Amino acid sequence: MENIYPECQKCATGVLVPLSDYGRDGATIQYKAWVCTNPNCGFNIRIDNGELSIGRSISHSKK
């Protein structure tokens, strides 16, 4: 079965792919963020502490 991801509405070139993370207690947080695959776009939607953030800067983790 092939995954079909939504087209990025900002750039219309990339698609939005889901990313998961781990919480403070090590529990998996599925689909914490959706990020555009076009590196020149950088559009993203994420959930931080129960709040929706749209278009925050993307940077590399120091971890």
mmCIF file of the N, C-alpha and C atoms, coordinates in Angstrom:
data_MODEL
# 
_entry.id   MODEL 
# 
loop_
_atom_site.group_PDB 
_atom_site.id 
_atom_site.type_symbol 
_atom_site.label_atom_id 
_atom_site.label_alt_id 
_atom_site.label_comp_id 
_atom_site.label_asym_id 
_atom_site.label_entity_id 
_atom_site.label_seq_id 
_atom_site.pdbx_PDB_ins_code 
_atom_site.Cartn_x 
_atom_site.Cartn_y 
_atom_site.Cartn_z 
_atom_site.occupancy 
_atom_site.B_iso_or_equiv 
_atom_site.pdbx_formal_charge 
_atom_site.auth_seq_id 
_atom_site.auth_comp_id 
_atom_site.auth_asym_id 
_atom_site.auth_atom_id 
_atom_site.pdbx_PDB_model_num 
ATOM 1   N N  . MET A 1 1  ? 0.840  -1.178 0.000  1.00 0.00 ? 1  MET A N  1 
ATOM 2   C CA . MET A 1 1  ? 0.000  0.000  0.000  1.00 0.00 ? 1  MET A CA 1 
ATOM 3   C C  . MET A 1 1  ? 0.888  1.245  0.000  1.00 0.00 ? 1  MET A C  1 
ATOM 4   N N  . GLU A 1 2  ? 0.630  2.145  -0.885 1.00 0.00 ? 2  GLU A N  1 
ATOM 5   C CA . GLU A 1 2  ? 1.416  3.366  -1.028 1.00 0.00 ? 2  GLU A CA 1 
ATOM 6   C C  . GLU A 1 2  ? 0.831  4.486  -0.167 1.00 0.00 ? 2  GLU A C  1 
ATOM 7   N N  . ASN A 1 3  ? 1.708  5.214  0.527  1.00 0.00 ? 3  ASN A N  1 
ATOM 8   C CA . ASN A 1 3  ? 1.261  6.364  1.311  1.00 0.00 ? 3  ASN A CA 1 
ATOM 9   C C  . ASN A 1 3  ? 1.057  7.554  0.391  1.00 0.00 ? 3  ASN A C  1 
ATOM 10  N N  . ILE A 1 4  ? -0.030 8.266  0.597  1.00 0.00 ? 4  ILE A N  1 
ATOM 11  C CA . ILE A 1 4  ? -0.307 9.478  -0.176 1.00 0.00 ? 4  ILE A CA 1 
ATOM 12  C C  . ILE A 1 4  ? -0.346 10.641 0.814  1.00 0.00 ? 4  ILE A C  1 
ATOM 13  N N  . TYR A 1 5  ? 0.520  11.624 0.579  1.00 0.00 ? 5  TYR A N  1 
ATOM 14  C CA . TYR A 1 5  ? 0.615  12.767 1.478  1.00 0.00 ? 5  TYR A CA 1 
ATOM 15  C C  . TYR A 1 5  ? 0.041  14.014 0.820  1.00 0.00 ? 5  TYR A C  1 
ATOM 16  N N  . PRO A 1 6  ? -0.485 14.942 1.623  1.00 0.00 ? 6  PRO A N  1 
ATOM 17  C CA . PRO A 1 6  ? -1.094 16.147 1.056  1.00 0.00 ? 6  PRO A CA 1 
ATOM 18  C C  . PRO A 1 6  ? -0.053 17.090 0.449  1.00 0.00 ? 6  PRO A C  1 
ATOM 19  N N  . GLU A 1 7  ? -0.436 17.750 -0.622 1.00 0.00 ? 7  GLU A N  1 
ATOM 20  C CA . GLU A 1 7  ? 0.423  18.748 -1.265 1.00 0.00 ? 7  GLU A CA 1 
ATOM 21  C C  . GLU A 1 7  ? 0.584  19.952 -0.339 1.00 0.00 ? 7  GLU A C  1 
ATOM 22  N N  . CYS A 1 8  ? 1.763  20.522 -0.311 1.00 0.00 ? 8  CYS A N  1 
ATOM 23  C CA . CYS A 1 8  ? 2.002  21.726 0.490  1.00 0.00 ? 8  CYS A CA 1 
ATOM 24  C C  . CYS A 1 8  ? 1.239  22.890 -0.141 1.00 0.00 ? 8  CYS A C  1 
ATOM 25  N N  . GLN A 1 9  ? 0.402  23.534 0.646  1.00 0.00 ? 9  GLN A N  1 
ATOM 26  C CA . GLN A 1 9  ? -0.399 24.642 0.145  1.00 0.00 ? 9  GLN A CA 1 
ATOM 27  C C  . GLN A 1 9  ? 0.404  25.937 0.029  1.00 0.00 ? 9  GLN A C  1 
ATOM 28  N N  . LYS A 1 10 ? 1.591  25.974 0.650  1.00 0.00 ? 10 LYS A N  1 
ATOM 29  C CA . LYS A 1 10 ? 2.430  27.173 0.576  1.00 0.00 ? 10 LYS A CA 1 
ATOM 30  C C  . LYS A 1 10 ? 3.230  27.218 -0.728 1.00 0.00 ? 10 LYS A C  1 
ATOM 31  N N  . CYS A 1 11 ? 3.906  26.107 -1.071 1.00 0.00 ? 11 CYS A N  1 
ATOM 32  C CA . CYS A 1 11 ? 4.780  26.122 -2.246 1.00 0.00 ? 11 CYS A CA 1 
ATOM 33  C C  . CYS A 1 11 ? 4.220  25.342 -3.434 1.00 0.00 ? 11 CYS A C  1 
ATOM 34  N N  . ALA A 1 12 ? 3.290  24.423 -3.195 1.00 0.00 ? 12 ALA A N  1 
ATOM 35  C CA . ALA A 1 12 ? 2.684  23.572 -4.220 1.00 0.00 ? 12 ALA A CA 1 
ATOM 36  C C  . ALA A 1 12 ? 3.709  22.703 -4.952 1.00 0.00 ? 12 ALA A C  1 
ATOM 37  N N  . THR A 1 13 ? 4.929  22.595 -4.411 1.00 0.00 ? 13 THR A N  1 
ATOM 38  C CA . THR A 1 13 ? 5.971  21.757 -4.993 1.00 0.00 ? 13 THR A CA 1 
ATOM 39  C C  . THR A 1 13 ? 6.200  20.517 -4.142 1.00 0.00 ? 13 THR A C  1 
ATOM 40  N N  . GLY A 1 14 ? 6.306  20.703 -2.839 1.00 0.00 ? 14 GLY A N  1 
ATOM 41  C CA . GLY A 1 14 ? 6.550  19.596 -1.923 1.00 0.00 ? 14 GLY A CA 1 
ATOM 42  C C  . GLY A 1 14 ? 5.255  19.000 -1.410 1.00 0.00 ? 14 GLY A C  1 
ATOM 43  N N  . VAL A 1 15 ? 5.404  17.970 -0.603 1.00 0.00 ? 15 VAL A N  1 
ATOM 44  C CA . VAL A 1 15 ? 4.272  17.363 0.088  1.00 0.00 ? 15 VAL A CA 1 
ATOM 45  C C  . VAL A 1 15 ? 4.538  17.444 1.584  1.00 0.00 ? 15 VAL A C  1 
ATOM 46  N N  . LEU A 1 16 ? 3.478  17.385 2.381  1.00 0.00 ? 16 LEU A N  1 
ATOM 47  C CA . LEU A 1 16 ? 3.627  17.409 3.830  1.00 0.00 ? 16 LEU A CA 1 
ATOM 48  C C  . LEU A 1 16 ? 3.765  15.980 4.337  1.00 0.00 ? 16 LEU A C  1 
ATOM 49  N N  . VAL A 1 17 ? 4.844  15.720 5.079  1.00 0.00 ? 17 VAL A N  1 
ATOM 50  C CA . VAL A 1 17 ? 5.066  14.392 5.651  1.00 0.00 ? 17 VAL A CA 1 
ATOM 51  C C  . VAL A 1 17 ? 4.998  14.479 7.171  1.00 0.00 ? 17 VAL A C  1 
ATOM 52  N N  . PRO A 1 18 ? 4.451  13.446 7.813  1.00 0.00 ? 18 PRO A N  1 
ATOM 53  C CA . PRO A 1 18 ? 4.329  13.466 9.272  1.00 0.00 ? 18 PRO A CA 1 
ATOM 54  C C  . PRO A 1 18 ? 5.636  13.080 9.953  1.00 0.00 ? 18 PRO A C  1 
ATOM 55  N N  . LEU A 1 19 ? 5.911  13.740 11.066 1.00 0.00 ? 19 LEU A N  1 
ATOM 56  C CA . LEU A 1 19 ? 7.068  13.410 11.902 1.00 0.00 ? 19 LEU A CA 1 
ATOM 57  C C  . LEU A 1 19 ? 6.588  13.099 13.307 1.00 0.00 ? 19 LEU A C  1 
ATOM 58  N N  . SER A 1 20 ? 7.251  12.169 13.958 1.00 0.00 ? 20 SER A N  1 
ATOM 59  C CA . SER A 1 20 ? 6.918  11.802 15.330 1.00 0.00 ? 20 SER A CA 1 
ATOM 60  C C  . SER A 1 20 ? 8.072  12.182 16.241 1.00 0.00 ? 20 SER A C  1 
ATOM 61  N N  . ASP A 1 21 ? 7.825  12.155 17.544 1.00 0.00 ? 21 ASP A N  1 
ATOM 62  C CA . ASP A 1 21 ? 8.830  12.546 18.523 1.00 0.00 ? 21 ASP A CA 1 
ATOM 63  C C  . ASP A 1 21 ? 8.573  11.755 19.802 1.00 0.00 ? 21 ASP A C  1 
ATOM 64  N N  . TYR A 1 22 ? 9.380  12.006 20.806 1.00 0.00 ? 22 TYR A N  1 
ATOM 65  C CA . TYR A 1 22 ? 9.185  11.398 22.107 1.00 0.00 ? 22 TYR A CA 1 
ATOM 66  C C  . TYR A 1 22 ? 8.912  12.486 23.134 1.00 0.00 ? 22 TYR A C  1 
ATOM 67  N N  . GLY A 1 23 ? 8.001  12.209 24.060 1.00 0.00 ? 23 GLY A N  1 
ATOM 68  C CA . GLY A 1 23 ? 7.676  13.144 25.125 1.00 0.00 ? 23 GLY A CA 1 
ATOM 69  C C  . GLY A 1 23 ? 8.711  13.095 26.231 1.00 0.00 ? 23 GLY A C  1 
ATOM 70  N N  . ARG A 1 24 ? 8.499  13.890 27.243 1.00 0.00 ? 24 ARG A N  1 
ATOM 71  C CA . ARG A 1 24 ? 9.445  13.970 28.371 1.00 0.00 ? 24 ARG A CA 1 
ATOM 72  C C  . ARG A 1 24 ? 9.631  12.647 29.089 1.00 0.00 ? 24 ARG A C  1 
ATOM 73  N N  . ASP A 1 25 ? 8.561  11.854 29.137 1.00 0.00 ? 25 ASP A N  1 
ATOM 74  C CA . ASP A 1 25 ? 8.631  10.565 29.827 1.00 0.00 ? 25 ASP A CA 1 
ATOM 75  C C  . ASP A 1 25 ? 9.003  9.423  28.891 1.00 0.00 ? 25 ASP A C  1 
ATOM 76  N N  . GLY A 1 26 ? 9.362  9.741  27.647 1.00 0.00 ? 26 GLY A N  1 
ATOM 77  C CA . GLY A 1 26 ? 9.765  8.724  26.694 1.00 0.00 ? 26 GLY A CA 1 
ATOM 78  C C  . GLY A 1 26 ? 8.633  8.132  25.871 1.00 0.00 ? 26 GLY A C  1 
ATOM 79  N N  . ALA A 1 27 ? 7.400  8.616  26.095 1.00 0.00 ? 27 ALA A N  1 
ATOM 80  C CA . ALA A 1 27 ? 6.263  8.107  25.329 1.00 0.00 ? 27 ALA A CA 1 
ATOM 81  C C  . ALA A 1 27 ? 6.298  8.663  23.905 1.00 0.00 ? 27 ALA A C  1 
ATOM 82  N N  . THR A 1 28 ? 5.916  7.837  22.952 1.00 0.00 ? 28 THR A N  1 
ATOM 83  C CA . THR A 1 28 ? 5.893  8.257  21.560 1.00 0.00 ? 28 THR A CA 1 
ATOM 84  C C  . THR A 1 28 ? 4.761  9.248  21.314 1.00 0.00 ? 28 THR A C  1 
ATOM 85  N N  . ILE A 1 29 ? 5.067  10.316 20.596 1.00 0.00 ? 29 ILE A N  1 
ATOM 86  C CA . ILE A 1 29 ? 4.062  11.287 20.164 1.00 0.00 ? 29 ILE A CA 1 
ATOM 87  C C  . ILE A 1 29 ? 3.996  11.180 18.644 1.00 0.00 ? 29 ILE A C  1 
ATOM 88  N N  . GLN A 1 30 ? 2.982  10.468 18.151 1.00 0.00 ? 30 GLN A N  1 
ATOM 89  C CA . GLN A 1 30 ? 2.849  10.293 16.704 1.00 0.00 ? 30 GLN A CA 1 
ATOM 90  C C  . GLN A 1 30 ? 2.319  11.573 16.073 1.00 0.00 ? 30 GLN A C  1 
ATOM 91  N N  . TYR A 1 31 ? 2.850  11.875 14.915 1.00 0.00 ? 31 TYR A N  1 
ATOM 92  C CA . TYR A 1 31 ? 2.406  13.015 14.113 1.00 0.00 ? 31 TYR A CA 1 
ATOM 93  C C  . TYR A 1 31 ? 2.466  14.326 14.884 1.00 0.00 ? 31 TYR A C  1 
ATOM 94  N N  . LYS A 1 32 ? 3.576  14.550 15.559 1.00 0.00 ? 32 LYS A N  1 
ATOM 95  C CA . LYS A 1 32 ? 3.771  15.801 16.291 1.00 0.00 ? 32 LYS A CA 1 
ATOM 96  C C  . LYS A 1 32 ? 3.891  16.960 15.324 1.00 0.00 ? 32 LYS A C  1 
ATOM 97  N N  . ALA A 1 33 ? 4.414  16.694 14.133 1.00 0.00 ? 33 ALA A N  1 
ATOM 98  C CA . ALA A 1 33 ? 4.607  17.759 13.152 1.00 0.00 ? 33 ALA A CA 1 
ATOM 99  C C  . ALA A 1 33 ? 4.366  17.239 11.746 1.00 0.00 ? 33 ALA A C  1 
ATOM 100 N N  . TRP A 1 34 ? 4.006  18.151 10.875 1.00 0.00 ? 34 TRP A N  1 
ATOM 101 C CA . TRP A 1 34 ? 3.926  17.893 9.440  1.00 0.00 ? 34 TRP A CA 1 
ATOM 102 C C  . TRP A 1 34 ? 4.841  18.912 8.787  1.00 0.00 ? 34 TRP A C  1 
ATOM 103 N N  . VAL A 1 35 ? 5.761  18.438 7.935  1.00 0.00 ? 35 VAL A N  1 
ATOM 104 C CA . VAL A 1 35 ? 6.788  19.297 7.358  1.00 0.00 ? 35 VAL A CA 1 
ATOM 105 C C  . VAL A 1 35 ? 6.817  19.121 5.840  1.00 0.00 ? 35 VAL A C  1 
ATOM 106 N N  . CYS A 1 36 ? 7.016  20.244 5.133  1.00 0.00 ? 36 CYS A N  1 
ATOM 107 C CA . CYS A 1 36 ? 7.107  20.207 3.678  1.00 0.00 ? 36 CYS A CA 1 
ATOM 108 C C  . CYS A 1 36 ? 8.430  19.575 3.262  1.00 0.00 ? 36 CYS A C  1 
ATOM 109 N N  . THR A 1 37 ? 8.387  18.733 2.234  1.00 0.00 ? 37 THR A N  1 
ATOM 110 C CA . THR A 1 37 ? 9.592  18.061 1.742  1.00 0.00 ? 37 THR A CA 1 
ATOM 111 C C  . THR A 1 37 ? 10.457 18.953 0.866  1.00 0.00 ? 37 THR A C  1 
ATOM 112 N N  . ASN A 1 38 ? 9.960  20.110 0.473  1.00 0.00 ? 38 ASN A N  1 
ATOM 113 C CA . ASN A 1 38 ? 10.733 21.051 -0.331 1.00 0.00 ? 38 ASN A CA 1 
ATOM 114 C C  . ASN A 1 38 ? 11.639 21.847 0.608  1.00 0.00 ? 38 ASN A C  1 
ATOM 115 N N  . PRO A 1 39 ? 12.958 21.658 0.561  1.00 0.00 ? 39 PRO A N  1 
ATOM 116 C CA . PRO A 1 39 ? 13.856 22.339 1.493  1.00 0.00 ? 39 PRO A CA 1 
ATOM 117 C C  . PRO A 1 39 ? 13.841 23.869 1.346  1.00 0.00 ? 39 PRO A C  1 
ATOM 118 N N  . ASN A 1 40 ? 13.442 24.376 0.191  1.00 0.00 ? 40 ASN A N  1 
ATOM 119 C CA . ASN A 1 40 ? 13.367 25.826 0.003  1.00 0.00 ? 40 ASN A CA 1 
ATOM 120 C C  . ASN A 1 40 ? 12.103 26.429 0.596  1.00 0.00 ? 40 ASN A C  1 
ATOM 121 N N  . CYS A 1 41 ? 11.137 25.601 0.932  1.00 0.00 ? 41 CYS A N  1 
ATOM 122 C CA . CYS A 1 41 ? 9.862  26.071 1.470  1.00 0.00 ? 41 CYS A CA 1 
ATOM 123 C C  . CYS A 1 41 ? 9.922  26.208 2.991  1.00 0.00 ? 41 CYS A C  1 
ATOM 124 N N  . GLY A 1 42 ? 10.146 25.095 3.667  1.00 0.00 ? 42 GLY A N  1 
ATOM 125 C CA . GLY A 1 42 ? 10.246 25.110 5.126  1.00 0.00 ? 42 GLY A CA 1 
ATOM 126 C C  . GLY A 1 42 ? 8.935  25.191 5.872  1.00 0.00 ? 42 GLY A C  1 
ATOM 127 N N  . PHE A 1 43 ? 7.793  25.077 5.191  1.00 0.00 ? 43 PHE A N  1 
ATOM 128 C CA . PHE A 1 43 ? 6.506  25.139 5.885  1.00 0.00 ? 43 PHE A CA 1 
ATOM 129 C C  . PHE A 1 43 ? 6.362  23.970 6.842  1.00 0.00 ? 43 PHE A C  1 
ATOM 130 N N  . ASN A 1 44 ? 5.791  24.234 8.018  1.00 0.00 ? 44 ASN A N  1 
ATOM 131 C CA . ASN A 1 44 ? 5.564  23.170 8.983  1.00 0.00 ? 44 ASN A CA 1 
ATOM 132 C C  . ASN A 1 44 ? 4.418  23.515 9.913  1.00 0.00 ? 44 ASN A C  1 
ATOM 133 N N  . ILE A 1 45 ? 3.770  22.489 10.399 1.00 0.00 ? 45 ILE A N  1 
ATOM 134 C CA . ILE A 1 45 ? 2.717  22.600 11.410 1.00 0.00 ? 45 ILE A CA 1 
ATOM 135 C C  . ILE A 1 45 ? 3.110  21.640 12.514 1.00 0.00 ? 45 ILE A C  1 
ATOM 136 N N  . ARG A 1 46 ? 3.085  22.109 13.773 1.00 0.00 ? 46 ARG A N  1 
ATOM 137 C CA . ARG A 1 46 ? 3.468  21.222 14.867 1.00 0.00 ? 46 ARG A CA 1 
ATOM 138 C C  . ARG A 1 46 ? 2.653  21.505 16.120 1.00 0.00 ? 46 ARG A C  1 
ATOM 139 N N  . ILE A 1 47 ? 2.649  20.531 16.999 1.00 0.00 ? 47 ILE A N  1 
ATOM 140 C CA . ILE A 1 47 ? 1.971  20.662 18.280 1.00 0.00 ? 47 ILE A CA 1 
ATOM 141 C C  . ILE A 1 47 ? 3.038  20.725 19.365 1.00 0.00 ? 47 ILE A C  1 
ATOM 142 N N  . ASP A 1 48 ? 3.024  21.805 20.137 1.00 0.00 ? 48 ASP A N  1 
ATOM 143 C CA . ASP A 1 48 ? 3.957  21.981 21.254 1.00 0.00 ? 48 ASP A CA 1 
ATOM 144 C C  . ASP A 1 48 ? 3.162  22.267 22.515 1.00 0.00 ? 48 ASP A C  1 
ATOM 145 N N  . ASN A 1 49 ? 3.257  21.367 23.469 1.00 0.00 ? 49 ASN A N  1 
ATOM 146 C CA . ASN A 1 49 ? 2.548  21.518 24.744 1.00 0.00 ? 49 ASN A CA 1 
ATOM 147 C C  . ASN A 1 49 ? 1.061  21.804 24.544 1.00 0.00 ? 49 ASN A C  1 
ATOM 148 N N  . GLY A 1 50 ? 0.453  21.116 23.574 1.00 0.00 ? 50 GLY A N  1 
ATOM 149 C CA . GLY A 1 50 ? -0.972 21.258 23.327 1.00 0.00 ? 50 GLY A CA 1 
ATOM 150 C C  . GLY A 1 50 ? -1.365 22.445 22.469 1.00 0.00 ? 50 GLY A C  1 
ATOM 151 N N  . GLU A 1 51 ? -0.392 23.246 22.028 1.00 0.00 ? 51 GLU A N  1 
ATOM 152 C CA . GLU A 1 51 ? -0.684 24.410 21.194 1.00 0.00 ? 51 GLU A CA 1 
ATOM 153 C C  . GLU A 1 51 ? -0.199 24.173 19.773 1.00 0.00 ? 51 GLU A C  1 
ATOM 154 N N  . LEU A 1 52 ? -0.982 24.617 18.813 1.00 0.00 ? 52 LEU A N  1 
ATOM 155 C CA . LEU A 1 52 ? -0.652 24.474 17.406 1.00 0.00 ? 52 LEU A CA 1 
ATOM 156 C C  . LEU A 1 52 ? 0.257  25.611 16.972 1.00 0.00 ? 52 LEU A C  1 
ATOM 157 N N  . SER A 1 53 ? 1.396  25.265 16.366 1.00 0.00 ? 53 SER A N  1 
ATOM 158 C CA . SER A 1 53 ? 2.340  26.254 15.836 1.00 0.00 ? 53 SER A CA 1 
ATOM 159 C C  . SER A 1 53 ? 2.420  26.072 14.330 1.00 0.00 ? 53 SER A C  1 
ATOM 160 N N  . ILE A 1 54 ? 2.308  27.164 13.593 1.00 0.00 ? 54 ILE A N  1 
ATOM 161 C CA . ILE A 1 54 ? 2.368  27.099 12.135 1.00 0.00 ? 54 ILE A CA 1 
ATOM 162 C C  . ILE A 1 54 ? 3.528  27.955 11.648 1.00 0.00 ? 54 ILE A C  1 
ATOM 163 N N  . GLY A 1 55 ? 4.409  27.340 10.841 1.00 0.00 ? 55 GLY A N  1 
ATOM 164 C CA . GLY A 1 55 ? 5.469  28.076 10.186 1.00 0.00 ? 55 GLY A CA 1 
ATOM 165 C C  . GLY A 1 55 ? 6.650  28.492 11.043 1.00 0.00 ? 55 GLY A C  1 
ATOM 166 N N  . ARG A 1 56 ? 6.842  27.849 12.197 1.00 0.00 ? 56 ARG A N  1 
ATOM 167 C CA . ARG A 1 56 ? 8.032  28.153 13.009 1.00 0.00 ? 56 ARG A CA 1 
ATOM 168 C C  . ARG A 1 56 ? 9.295  27.823 12.253 1.00 0.00 ? 56 ARG A C  1 
ATOM 169 N N  . SER A 1 57 ? 10.375 28.509 12.582 1.00 0.00 ? 57 SER A N  1 
ATOM 170 C CA . SER A 1 57 ? 11.661 28.248 11.947 1.00 0.00 ? 57 SER A CA 1 
ATOM 171 C C  . SER A 1 57 ? 12.107 26.818 12.199 1.00 0.00 ? 57 SER A C  1 
ATOM 172 N N  . ILE A 1 58 ? 12.682 26.221 11.173 1.00 0.00 ? 58 ILE A N  1 
ATOM 173 C CA . ILE A 1 58 ? 13.214 24.866 11.295 1.00 0.00 ? 58 ILE A CA 1 
ATOM 174 C C  . ILE A 1 58 ? 14.711 24.975 11.458 1.00 0.00 ? 58 ILE A C  1 
ATOM 175 N N  . SER A 1 59 ? 15.268 24.281 12.445 1.00 0.00 ? 59 SER A N  1 
ATOM 176 C CA . SER A 1 59 ? 16.700 24.305 12.663 1.00 0.00 ? 59 SER A CA 1 
ATOM 177 C C  . SER A 1 59 ? 17.160 22.903 13.038 1.00 0.00 ? 59 SER A C  1 
ATOM 178 N N  . HIS A 1 60 ? 18.450 22.702 13.017 1.00 0.00 ? 60 HIS A N  1 
ATOM 179 C CA . HIS A 1 60 ? 19.022 21.419 13.396 1.00 0.00 ? 60 HIS A CA 1 
ATOM 180 C C  . HIS A 1 60 ? 19.109 21.331 14.910 1.00 0.00 ? 60 HIS A C  1 
ATOM 181 N N  . SER A 1 61 ? 18.827 20.160 15.427 1.00 0.00 ? 61 SER A N  1 
ATOM 182 C CA . SER A 1 61 ? 18.898 19.927 16.860 1.00 0.00 ? 61 SER A CA 1 
ATOM 183 C C  . SER A 1 61 ? 20.362 19.852 17.295 1.00 0.00 ? 61 SER A C  1 
ATOM 184 N N  . LYS A 1 62 ? 20.634 20.295 18.507 1.00 0.00 ? 62 LYS A N  1 
ATOM 185 C CA . LYS A 1 62 ? 21.988 20.201 19.052 1.00 0.00 ? 62 LYS A CA 1 
ATOM 186 C C  . LYS A 1 62 ? 22.226 18.853 19.707 1.00 0.00 ? 62 LYS A C  1 
ATOM 187 N N  . LYS A 1 63 ? 21.190 18.008 19.714 1.00 0.00 ? 63 LYS A N  1 
ATOM 188 C CA . LYS A 1 63 ? 21.303 16.679 20.322 1.00 0.00 ? 63 LYS A CA 1 
ATOM 189 C C  . LYS A 1 63 ? 21.980 15.714 19.399 1.00 0.00 ? 63 LYS A C  1 
# 
